[in-house]
Amino acid sequence: MNPLSPIKDHHKERHLFIGRAVLASAILFILLGLVIARLVQLQVFDHELFAEKSQGNRVRIQAVPPIRGLVFDRNGVVIAENLPAYQLELIPEQVSDVSDTLTRLAALGLIASADIPRFAAQSESGQRFKPVTLKLRMTDEEIASFAIQRPRFPGVNFQPRLVRHYPHGELFAHAVGYVGALNTSDLQRLDSTRYAGSSHTGKTGVESSFEDDLHGDAGFRHLITNARGRQIPANTTELLDSLPINETPDPGSNIYLSLDIELQRVAFDALEGRRGSIVALDPTTGEILALVSAPSFDPNLFAVGMSTAQYDELQNNLDRPLFNRAIRGTYPPGSTIKPMLSLAALETGATNLARKAVCVGYFQLEGNEHRYRDWKPHGPVDLHDSIAQSCDVYFYEISSDLGIDNMHEYLTRFGLGKQTGVDVLGERPGLVPSKEWKRNNFRNHDNKRWYDGETVIASIGQGFMLATPLQLASAVGTLALRGSRFRPHMVAAIEDPLSREKTLVEPVWLGNVGIDNELYWDTVLEAMHNVMQGPQGTAKAIGFGAPYRMAGKSGTAQIVSIAQDEKYNEDEIEERQRDHALFISFAPYDDPRIAVAVIVENGSSGSNVAAPIAKAIMDKYLKYGDDAPK
């Protein structure tokens, strides 16, 4: 018998259903109310906020780099400019096989094979619709060649842009410097706002030292983009009218240098095929008229980008073309310091105008068999003769009375052994030793001691003593003005590119060396005059017949030791081990307008090799044979 089924309570079930329906409806209405409230908040109260964000999502701000300022010489000749050029670009999303495309471009000679992996990595790492620059500057031949092959390279094109150009190539490479692509360290130290959109910055020379003036300030423009960030045409008037106003970039200032292009060319040509440096300046202002370091290089290679092989060739060149010898090369100054040491010796009483020495061709310290040799026996000489004829023995004899610390004191007054303060970065200080310097720079107790023999060789600019060509040019300029010093500088004026208003760079007077006895100056400077135009001067053959009076001092810097029983024979010594040739000079003698320092590495003779170069530069500046001062 089947059990009876329970009787259903329809009334109770009805009430339960109604309660659940009411609860569900209440929850539904509450949720609907929240949605409506949120919509009201978004559409009414937060409308402006989200409208601005929406505008920001579709409007992208693109930085517009400024036009870099130009660089001129003192006569207004352009030596650094901006030229329109075409760069080769690849858009990854439009290229089916990036590696194959790069390989075929390399086969055409448009890119280097060694750069293919780098370009491929850039294509993979960035947004695929953004172009990758393959070549910064294409020649007309490359453009013509690629135009014919263009259908075979979908996604590859060339675009116009401005690039830095140095019309005189190697001539101003070390003075003006060059611009190069921004690297990680550049981005860390530079203002990201000013350099937004920029790809290059100054690396050396004036381009680096005056980067803040030359670069200018970036501007911006607004672009319409889709959700993926790709630019789309903005052809809606209402949309364009709603955009903020674009900001025009401020161009960089123009720089006028004190360099003279014609004088620079004479100096550059004079060193052709040789290693060395020339610095010429106006002693009355400190303006640098010519600054040459040889060998040089083409700065345009850095401006447009070079291959790894090209850079390695420059970097590994034994002659070091990238090295700025004018401000960074340090050399033993040799006998070029004798005029300065003569003034120091007279001022301290280490010698006098009547003192004579008998030069037999060498000098020996008491109780020491070592011979400090001269380049020839000079016989009886006084201070004037020792400068004019470059007698070493005279200075050997007075060195102990003068002392190394007095040498240090007076040579530093002339600017040796410390930076001149030139307005180009990277200058090295050189070295004028002292007893204190040796104590602080050597560890061994015996090496800390200063020896008499070191004083002897220091008196002719050898031993530890080092100077840069710029320091020597500044020092001879100080001699020309009888002790008055001016800071060397290369920038003469800075010009606003819009108003064309120039701000002149005023000369900076560094004071006087503190030697007031005019008789001392007369004696030393007359001896320097006789070096070039006296009957027994070491460079008399160079100055003979010139229509203006000049003064100078030759120097020879030994870089390898010669044994006591051996003689220096240039023909038997390997070229890179020969003595350096130095010469300092100024002219006109009675009204100095130019001071010159010349160093020819391994040139052997200052009088025979360096002096003619200095004379040629003075001839050019003073218009030899035309209206040269008499």
C-alpha positions in Angstrom: 0.0 0.0 0.0 1.5 3.4 -1.1 2.1 6.0 1.6 -0.1 9.1 1.3 1.4 12.2 -0.3 1.6 15.4 2.0 -0.9 18.1 1.2 0.8 21.3 -0.3 0.4 24.6 1.5 -0.2 26.9 -1.5 -0.8 29.9 0.7 2.6 29.6 2.4 4.4 29.0 -1.0 2.7 32.0 -2.5 3.9 34.3 0.4 7.4 32.8 0.1 7.5 33.5 -3.7 6.2 37.1 -3.3 8.9 37.8 -0.6 11.7 36.5 -2.7 10.4 38.5 -5.8 10.2 41.7 -3.7 13.7 41.1 -2.4 15.1 40.5 -5.9 13.3 43.5 -7.2 14.7 45.7 -4.4 18.2 44.5 -5.1 17.7 45.0 -8.8 16.4 48.6 -8.2 19.3 49.3 -5.9 21.9 48.1 -8.4 20.1 50.0 -11.2 20.2 53.1 -9.0 23.9 52.7 -8.4 24.5 52.4 -12.1 22.3 55.4 -12.8 24.1 57.4 -10.1 27.5 56.4 -11.5 26.4 57.4 -15.0 25.2 60.8 -13.6 28.5 61.2 -11.9 30.5 60.4 -15.0 28.4 62.3 -17.5 27.5 65.3 -15.3 29.9 65.9 -12.4 33.1 64.3 -13.9 32.4 65.3 -17.5 35.2 67.8 -17.8 37.7 65.5 -16.2 37.1 62.5 -18.5 36.6 64.7 -21.5 40.2 66.0 -20.9 41.5 62.5 -20.5 39.7 61.4 -23.6 41.3 64.3 -25.5 44.7 63.3 -24.1 44.2 59.7 -25.4 43.6 60.8 -28.9 45.9 63.9 -28.9 49.6 63.2 -28.6 52.2 65.9 -28.0 55.2 65.6 -30.3 58.4 67.5 -29.5 59.8 69.7 -32.2 63.6 70.0 -31.8 65.1 73.5 -32.2 67.4 74.6 -35.1 71.0 74.5 -33.8 72.9 77.8 -33.8 75.6 78.4 -36.4 79.3 78.9 -35.8 81.3 81.6 -37.6 85.0 82.7 -37.6 86.0 86.2 -36.7 85.3 87.4 -40.2 81.8 85.9 -40.5 82.8 82.8 -42.5 80.5 79.8 -41.6 82.4 76.9 -40.1 79.5 74.9 -38.7 76.0 75.0 -40.3 72.8 73.0 -40.7 72.0 71.5 -44.1 68.9 69.7 -45.4 69.5 66.1 -46.0 67.7 62.8 -46.5 67.8 60.0 -44.0 67.0 56.4 -44.8 64.2 54.9 -42.6 62.5 51.6 -42.2 59.0 51.0 -40.8 58.9 47.5 -39.3 55.2 46.8 -39.7 55.4 47.4 -43.4 58.3 45.0 -43.9 57.6 41.3 -44.1 61.2 40.2 -43.5 63.4 42.8 -41.7 66.6 40.8 -41.8 66.3 40.1 -45.5 65.5 43.7 -46.3 68.6 44.9 -44.2 70.8 42.4 -46.0 69.7 43.6 -49.4 70.2 47.2 -48.4 73.8 46.3 -47.3 74.4 44.7 -50.6 73.5 48.0 -52.2 76.0 49.8 -50.0 73.4 51.8 -48.2 74.2 50.4 -44.8 77.2 48.5 -43.3 76.8 44.8 -42.8 78.2 45.1 -39.3 75.2 47.3 -38.4 72.5 44.8 -39.5 72.1 43.2 -36.0 71.7 46.6 -34.3 69.1 47.8 -36.8 67.2 44.4 -36.5 67.2 44.7 -32.7 65.8 48.3 -32.9 63.1 47.1 -35.2 62.0 44.4 -32.8 62.2 46.5 -29.6 60.2 49.6 -30.6 56.7 50.2 -31.7 56.4 48.6 -35.1 54.7 51.6 -36.8 57.6 54.0 -35.7 60.5 54.3 -38.2 64.0 53.1 -37.5 66.7 55.4 -38.9 69.2 53.4 -41.0 71.3 56.2 -42.4 71.4 59.9 -41.2 72.6 61.4 -44.5 72.3 60.0 -48.0 74.3 61.3 -50.8 72.8 62.3 -54.1 74.2 59.1 -55.7 72.7 56.9 -52.9 69.3 58.6 -53.3 69.3 58.1 -57.0 70.4 54.4 -56.6 67.7 53.7 -54.0 65.0 55.5 -56.0 65.4 53.0 -58.8 65.3 50.0 -56.4 62.5 51.4 -54.2 59.7 49.1 -55.4 61.8 46.2 -54.1 61.9 47.7 -50.6 58.4 48.2 -49.2 58.5 49.9 -45.9 61.8 51.6 -46.6 61.9 55.3 -47.5 64.0 58.4 -47.2 62.8 61.5 -45.3 64.1 65.1 -45.2 65.8 66.6 -42.1 68.5 69.0 -41.0 72.0 67.7 -40.2 75.1 69.4 -38.8 77.7 70.1 -41.5 81.3 71.3 -41.2 82.1 72.8 -44.6 85.9 73.0 -43.9 86.2 69.4 -42.7 89.4 68.7 -40.9 90.4 72.4 -40.6 88.5 73.2 -37.4 87.9 69.7 -36.1 89.7 70.1 -32.7 88.7 73.7 -32.2 85.0 73.6 -33.1 84.6 70.0 -32.2 81.6 68.0 -33.5 78.1 66.8 -32.6 77.2 63.2 -32.1 74.1 61.1 -31.3 72.8 61.2 -27.8 73.8 58.3 -25.6 72.6 57.1 -22.2 75.0 59.3 -20.2 73.9 62.4 -22.3 70.3 61.7 -21.5 71.0 61.4 -17.8 72.8 64.8 -17.5 70.8 66.9 -20.0 67.4 68.6 -19.4 64.9 66.2 -20.9 62.5 69.1 -21.6 65.0 71.0 -23.7 66.2 67.9 -25.5 62.8 66.4 -26.3 62.9 65.4 -29.9 66.7 66.1 -30.2 68.9 63.3 -31.5 72.4 65.0 -31.2 74.5 67.0 -28.8 77.9 68.6 -28.8 80.6 66.2 -27.9 83.9 68.1 -28.1 85.3 71.6 -28.6 83.1 74.7 -28.9 80.1 72.4 -29.8 80.3 70.9 -26.4 81.5 73.8 -24.3 78.7 76.1 -25.6 76.1 73.5 -26.0 73.6 75.5 -23.8 73.8 78.4 -26.2 73.9 76.5 -29.5 71.1 74.0 -28.8 68.1 76.3 -28.2 64.7 75.2 -26.6 62.4 72.5 -28.0 58.8 73.3 -29.1 55.9 71.0 -29.5 52.9 70.2 -31.8 49.7 68.2 -31.3 49.0 65.1 -33.3 45.7 63.2 -33.6 46.2 59.4 -32.9 44.1 56.3 -32.7 43.8 53.9 -29.8 47.1 52.3 -30.7 49.0 55.5 -30.8 49.3 55.8 -34.6 48.9 59.2 -36.2 45.7 59.7 -38.2 44.7 62.7 -40.4 43.1 65.5 -38.4 40.6 66.8 -41.0 37.8 67.8 -38.6 37.7 71.5 -38.1 36.0 71.3 -34.7 38.7 68.9 -33.5 41.6 71.1 -34.7 40.0 74.1 -33.1 39.8 72.3 -29.8 43.5 71.6 -29.6 45.9 73.8 -27.6 48.1 76.1 -29.5 51.4 74.6 -30.7 54.6 76.1 -29.4 57.4 77.0 -31.8 60.9 76.0 -30.8 63.5 78.7 -30.0 66.6 78.3 -32.2 70.0 78.2 -30.7 72.3 81.2 -30.5 75.0 81.8 -33.2 78.6 81.7 -32.0 81.3 83.9 -33.4 84.8 82.7 -32.8 88.1 84.7 -32.6 89.6 82.2 -35.0 90.7 83.5 -38.4 90.0 80.9 -41.2 92.9 82.1 -43.4 95.4 81.9 -40.5 94.0 78.5 -39.4 94.5 77.2 -43.0 98.1 78.4 -43.0 98.8 76.7 -39.7 97.0 73.5 -40.8 98.9 73.3 -44.0 102.2 73.9 -42.3 101.7 70.7 -40.2 100.6 68.6 -43.1 102.1 65.1 -42.8 103.5 65.9 -39.3 102.2 65.3 -35.8 102.0 68.4 -33.6 100.1 71.5 -32.7 100.0 75.3 -33.3 98.3 77.9 -31.2 98.3 81.6 -32.1 96.7 84.3 -30.0 96.4 88.0 -29.6 98.4 88.8 -26.4 96.5 92.0 -25.8 93.1 90.3 -25.4 93.7 86.6 -25.1 91.7 85.9 -28.3 92.9 82.6 -30.0 93.5 83.3 -33.6 94.4 79.8 -34.7 94.3 76.4 -32.9 95.5 73.4 -34.8 96.2 69.8 -33.8 97.6 67.4 -36.4 96.7 64.9 -37.6 93.1 65.8 -37.7 89.8 64.1 -38.8 86.6 64.9 -40.6 83.9 65.9 -38.0 81.2 65.3 -40.5 81.7 61.5 -39.9 80.4 62.0 -36.3 77.5 64.3 -37.3 76.0 61.9 -39.8 77.0 58.7 -38.1 79.8 56.3 -38.9 80.2 52.6 -39.0 81.9 50.7 -36.3 84.8 50.0 -38.6 85.3 53.7 -39.4 85.4 54.6 -35.7 87.8 51.8 -34.8 90.1 53.0 -37.6 90.2 56.5 -36.0 90.4 55.2 -32.5 93.2 52.8 -33.1 95.3 55.1 -35.4 98.8 55.3 -34.0 98.9 59.0 -34.8 95.8 59.7 -32.6 93.9 62.0 -34.9 91.1 62.3 -32.3 93.5 63.7 -29.6 93.5 67.5 -29.2 97.2 68.1 -28.8 96.6 71.9 -28.5 94.9 71.8 -25.1 95.5 68.2 -24.0 99.0 67.3 -25.3 101.7 67.8 -22.7 105.3 68.1 -23.8 108.6 68.9 -22.1 108.9 72.7 -22.9 112.6 72.5 -23.4 114.5 75.8 -23.8 111.3 77.8 -24.5 111.2 78.4 -20.7 114.6 80.1 -20.6 113.3 83.7 -21.0 110.9 83.1 -18.0 113.6 81.5 -15.9 116.0 84.3 -16.8 113.5 86.8 -15.3 113.1 84.6 -12.3 116.8 84.4 -11.8 117.3 88.1 -12.1 114.4 88.9 -9.7 115.6 86.4 -7.0 119.3 87.3 -7.4 120.3 83.9 -8.7 122.1 85.7 -11.5 122.8 89.3 -12.7 123.3 91.0 -16.0 127.1 91.0 -15.6 127.5 87.3 -14.7 129.2 85.1 -17.4 129.7 81.4 -17.8 132.3 79.6 -19.9 130.5 76.9 -21.8 132.7 74.0 -22.8 129.8 71.9 -24.0 128.9 70.3 -20.7 128.3 70.8 -17.0 129.1 68.7 -14.0 127.8 69.0 -10.4 130.5 69.1 -7.8 131.5 65.6 -6.8 129.6 64.0 -9.7 131.1 62.6 -12.8 127.8 62.8 -14.8 128.0 65.3 -17.7 124.9 67.5 -18.5 125.6 68.2 -22.1 125.0 71.3 -24.2 124.2 71.1 -27.9 127.6 72.7 -28.6 130.4 74.6 -26.8 129.5 78.3 -26.7 132.6 79.8 -24.9 132.0 82.8 -22.6 128.3 83.8 -22.5 126.2 86.1 -20.4 122.4 86.0 -19.8 121.6 87.7 -23.1 123.9 85.3 -25.1 122.5 82.2 -23.3 119.0 83.1 -24.5 120.0 84.2 -28.0 122.3 81.2 -28.6 120.3 78.8 -26.4 123.3 77.9 -24.2 122.3 75.2 -21.6 125.4 75.4 -19.5 124.6 78.9 -18.3 121.3 77.7 -16.9 122.8 74.6 -15.5 125.2 76.8 -13.5 122.5 79.1 -12.1 120.0 76.4 -11.4 121.2 75.5 -7.9 121.1 79.2 -6.9 117.6 79.6 -8.4 116.2 76.3 -7.0 113.3 74.2 -8.1 110.8 76.0 -5.8 111.6 79.4 -7.3 111.3 77.9 -10.8 107.9 76.6 -9.8 106.9 79.9 -8.3 107.7 82.0 -11.3 106.8 79.6 -14.1 103.3 79.2 -12.6 103.0 83.0 -12.6 103.3 82.8 -16.4 100.6 80.2 -16.5 102.6 77.0 -16.8 101.7 74.0 -14.7 98.0 74.9 -14.5 95.0 75.3 -16.7 94.8 78.6 -18.5 91.0 78.7 -18.1 90.3 78.6 -21.8 86.6 78.5 -22.7 86.9 75.0 -24.2 86.5 71.9 -22.0 89.1 69.2 -21.7 92.2 71.3 -21.0 95.1 69.6 -19.1 97.2 71.5 -16.6 100.7 70.3 -17.5 103.3 70.1 -14.7 105.8 72.4 -13.1 107.4 70.3 -10.4 108.4 71.4 -6.9 109.8 69.7 -3.8 106.3 69.5 -2.3 104.9 68.0 -5.5 107.5 65.2 -5.4 106.9 64.5 -1.7 103.1 64.1 -2.4 103.4 62.0 -5.6 105.9 59.3 -4.8 105.6 56.5 -2.4 109.2 55.3 -2.0 111.1 57.4 0.5 114.2 57.9 -1.7 112.0 59.0 -4.6 110.3 61.6 -2.5 113.6 63.4 -2.1 114.4 66.2 -4.6 117.9 65.8 -6.1 120.2 68.5 -7.4 120.5 66.8 -10.8 116.7 67.1 -11.2 117.0 70.9 -10.7 119.7 71.0 -13.4 117.6 69.3 -16.1 114.5 71.3 -15.0 116.4 74.5 -15.8 116.2 73.6 -19.5 112.6 72.4 -19.4 113.3 68.7 -19.1 112.7 66.1 -16.4 109.2 66.2 -14.9 108.2 69.5 -16.5 105.3 69.4 -19.0 103.4 72.1 -20.8 100.6 72.3 -23.4 100.9 74.3 -26.7 98.2 76.6 -25.4 100.1 77.3 -22.2 103.2 78.1 -24.1 101.3 80.5 -26.4 99.8 82.2 -23.4 103.2 82.4 -21.7 104.9 84.0 -24.7 102.0 86.4 -25.0 102.7 87.4 -21.3 106.3 87.9 -22.2 105.3 90.1 -25.1 103.3 92.3 -22.8 106.1 92.5 -20.2 104.2 90.4 -17.6 100.5 91.3 -18.2 98.3 88.2 -18.6 95.0 87.6 -20.3 92.9 84.5 -20.2 92.9 82.7 -23.6 89.4 82.4 -25.2 88.1 81.2 -28.5 84.5 82.6 -28.5 84.4 86.3 -29.4 80.6 86.9 -29.4 77.2 85.2 -29.0 74.4 86.3 -31.3 70.7 86.1 -30.7 69.3 84.4 -33.9 66.1 86.4 -34.0 67.1 89.9 -33.0 70.7 89.5 -34.4 72.0 91.3 -31.3 75.5 90.3 -30.4 76.9 90.0 -26.9 80.7 90.5 -27.0 83.0 88.4 -24.8 85.2 90.8 -23.0 88.9 90.0 -22.3 89.7 88.8 -18.9 92.8 90.2 -17.4 94.6 87.8 -15.0 97.0 90.2 -13.5 100.7 90.7 -13.7 103.6 88.3 -13.0 105.0 90.8 -10.6 108.4 91.6 -12.2 108.7 95.4 -12.3 112.3 96.0 -13.3 112.2 97.3 -16.9 115.9 96.6 -17.4 115.3 92.9 -16.8 112.5 92.9 -19.4 114.6 94.9 -21.9 117.5 92.4 -21.6 115.4 89.3 -21.9 113.1 90.5 -24.7 116.1 91.9 -26.7 117.7 88.5 -26.4 114.6 86.9 -27.8 114.6 89.4 -30.6 118.2 88.4 -31.4 117.2 84.7 -31.5 115.5 85.5 -34.8 117.2 88.7 -36.0 120.5 88.8 -34.3 123.9 87.9 -35.7 124.3 84.7 -33.6 120.6 83.8 -32.9 119.6 80.2 -33.2 116.8 81.1 -35.7 118.5 84.0 -37.4 118.1 82.4 -40.8 114.3 82.5 -40.3 114.0 86.1 -39.3 116.5 87.5 -41.7 115.1 90.1 -44.1 111.6 90.3 -42.5 110.0 93.7 -42.8 109.0 93.7 -39.2 110.8 93.1 -35.9 110.0 89.8 -34.1 111.1 87.8 -31.1 111.2 84.1 -30.3 112.8 81.2 -28.5 113.6 77.8 -29.9 113.3 74.6 -27.9 114.2 70.9 -28.3 112.6 68.3 -26.0 114.4 65.1 -25.6 112.2 62.0 -25.3 114.8 59.2 -25.1 118.0 59.2 -23.2 121.4 59.2 -24.9 124.3 57.5 -23.2 127.2 59.6 -22.0 129.6 58.4 -24.6 127.1 58.7 -27.5 126.0 61.6 -29.7 122.6 62.4 -30.9 122.4 61.3 -34.6 119.0 62.0 -36.1 119.5 59.6 -39.0 120.2 56.7 -36.7 117.2 57.1 -34.5 113.7 55.8 -35.2 111.4 58.6 -36.2 109.1 58.4 -33.2 112.0 58.6 -30.8 113.5 61.8 -32.2 113.4 65.0 -30.2 110.3 67.2 -30.3 110.8 70.6 -32.0 109.4 73.7 -30.3 109.3 77.4 -31.0 107.6 80.3 -29.3 107.4 83.8 -30.8 105.6 87.1 -30.9 105.5 90.1 -33.3 105.8 93.0 -33.9 108.5 93.4 -31.3 107.5 96.9 -30.3 103.7 96.5 -30.6 102.8 92.8 -30.1 99.7 91.7 -32.0 100.3 88.0 -32.3 101.9 85.3 -30.1 102.6 81.8 -31.5 103.6 78.5 -30.0 104.6 75.6 -32.3 105.3 72.0 -31.4 106.3 69.4 -34.0 106.5 65.9 -32.5 109.8 64.2 -33.3 110.8 67.2 -35.4 114.3 67.3 -33.9 115.2 71.0 -34.3 113.1 73.8 -33.0 115.0 76.4 -35.0 115.0 74.5 -38.3 111.5 72.9 -38.2 109.2 74.8 -35.8 110.6 78.3 -36.3 109.7 78.5 -40.0 106.1 77.5 -39.2 105.8 80.3 -36.6 107.3 82.8 -39.0 104.8 81.8 -41.7 101.9 82.4 -39.4 103.1 85.8 -38.3 103.7 86.7 -41.9 100.2 85.8 -42.8 98.6 87.7 -39.9 100.7 90.8 -40.3 100.3 90.7 -44.1 104.0 90.1 -44.9 105.1 91.9 -48.1 101.9 94.1 -48.1 101.3 96.4 -45.2 103.4 94.7 -42.5 104.4 96.9 -39.6 108.0 98.1 -39.8 
